[in-house]
Amino acid sequence: MMKLWEYDSRKIHAVHMPQQMSDLEKIGNEGWELVLIKDDIDDNGTATAIFKKEKKYATEE
């Protein structure tokens, strides 16, 4: 069976490290794996993070 992935992007705190780690832990507890944090910190101190997780229903090939 081939693994299929779904992806999501979310805004996370990028400046305040304890809050950033808390954000990442919450998202990780939902089953998401961090792929990338973009270097796009906005005026609110947030950046875009890209996550992936395995789709629950993968098709066979």
N, C-alpha and C positions, 0 to 999 in steps of 0.2 A: 504494500500500500504506500502510495506516495504521500508525503506530508504536504499539506497546504497551509498557508499562513494568512492571517488577516492582520491589517495594520491600522494604527490609530495615531493621531498627533494630539498632544495636549500641552497646555501652557503650565509650566512649573516655575516655582521661585528659583531664580538663578543667582541671586546676590547673597541671600541669607542662608548659609549652609545648613543649619539645623532644620529650617523649614523645607529646604530642597530635599533633604534626606527623608523627611516625613512624607512629602508628596510622592517621592519615588517608592517608598515602602508601601504606601496605600495602593498605588497603581500596581505594584508587583504582587500584592496580595489578591488582586483581581485576576491574576494569571498572565499579566503582560510582562514582556521582557524588554528592557531598554535597548534600543538599537543606536540612537544618536541624539545628542543634544545640540541643536543648531546654535550658531553664534549670532543670535538675533535678539539680544536683550533689549527690551523696550523701556520706556520711561517708568513703568511700574516695577521694574526689576524681574520681569518674567521672560522666559525663553521657551521656544518650541521644542518639545521632546517627541521623538518618534519611537513607537513601541510596536512589538509584534507578539502574537500568540498563535498557537496551532489551532486551526479550525476544528471544530468538534466533529464535523462530518466531512471526511476526505474521500475522494473518489479513487477507485482502483484503476490502474492502467495496465 
